[in-house]
Amino acid sequence: DPDAADRVAAACAGLQSLASAVSQEIPTSDGDMKMVLIEMNGGYFYLMAAGPNAYLAVLSDVRCEPGRMGLSMADLVARIGPHLTSPARRNGQTV
C-alpha cells in the first residue's frame, strides 16, 4: 500500500528528527541519533541510523529479542550502510 508506506516514511522522519533533537541536548552525547526502539502491543519498531541521510527501519513481532535485533541491524548497517546513503533533496531535486 503506497499510502501506508508514505505515512510510515513520514513517521520515521519525524522520529529521527525528534531523537536527534533529544540527543543534542544530552551533555554526554555526540549529538547523533543511533537508534530508536518502540515497544508496542504485538511487537517492536526499530529505527537505526545507516549512514548520511539513510536509516534502516524494522518491524518485528513480540517473539523477537530486541537486543539480538539491534545487533543484527548494526551488523547489516556495517555491511551495506554505505550503499544506502541518499543525497539530500530540496523541492524534489538533489542538493
C-alpha positions in Angstrom: 0.0 0.0 0.0 1.8 3.1 -1.2 -0.1 5.4 1.1 0.8 3.4 4.2 4.4 3.4 3.0 4.4 7.2 2.7 2.9 7.5 6.2 5.5 5.2 7.8 8.3 7.0 5.9 7.0 10.4 7.3 6.7 8.9 10.8 10.3 7.6 10.5 11.5 11.1 9.5 9.7 12.6 12.5 11.1 10.0 14.9 14.6 10.6 13.5 14.3 14.4 13.9 12.9 14.1 17.5 15.6 11.6 18.5 18.3 13.8 17.1 17.0 16.8 18.9 17.0 14.9 22.2 20.4 13.5 21.6 21.8 17.0 21.1 20.5 18.0 24.5 22.4 15.3 26.3 25.7 16.6 27.5 27.5 13.2 27.2 26.1 12.5 23.7 27.9 13.2 20.4 24.5 14.6 19.2 23.9 11.9 16.6 20.8 9.6 16.8 21.9 6.0 16.7 18.7 4.0 17.3 15.1 4.4 18.3 13.1 1.4 19.7 9.4 1.5 20.2 7.7 -1.4 22.1 4.0 -1.8 21.4 1.3 -4.4 21.7 2.2 -7.0 19.2 5.8 -6.2 18.6 8.6 -3.7 18.2 9.6 -1.0 15.8 13.3 -0.1 15.3 14.8 2.8 13.5 18.6 2.9 13.2 21.0 5.4 11.5 22.5 3.7 8.5 24.8 6.4 7.0 24.5 10.0 5.9 20.8 10.7 5.2 19.9 7.0 5.5 18.0 4.9 8.1 17.1 1.3 8.5 13.5 0.6 9.8 12.4 -2.8 11.1 9.1 -4.0 12.4 9.0 -7.3 14.4 6.5 -9.3 16.3 6.7 -9.9 20.1 8.8 -13.1 19.7 11.8 -11.0 18.6 14.5 -10.4 21.1 15.2 -6.6 21.0 18.9 -6.9 21.8 19.5 -9.5 19.2 17.6 -7.4 16.6 19.7 -4.4 17.4 22.9 -6.3 16.9 21.6 -7.8 13.7 20.7 -4.3 12.4 24.1 -2.9 13.4 25.8 -5.8 11.5 23.7 -5.1 8.4 24.3 -1.4 8.5 28.1 -2.0 8.8 28.0 -4.2 5.7 25.6 -2.2 3.5 25.2 1.2 5.1 27.4 3.0 2.5 25.2 1.7 -0.2 22.0 3.1 1.5 23.3 6.7 1.6 20.9 9.1 -0.2 21.8 12.7 -1.2 19.9 15.5 0.4 17.0 16.9 -1.6 15.1 20.1 -1.8 11.9 20.5 -3.8 12.5 17.1 -5.3 16.0 18.0 -6.6 19.3 16.7 -5.2 21.1 19.4 -3.3 
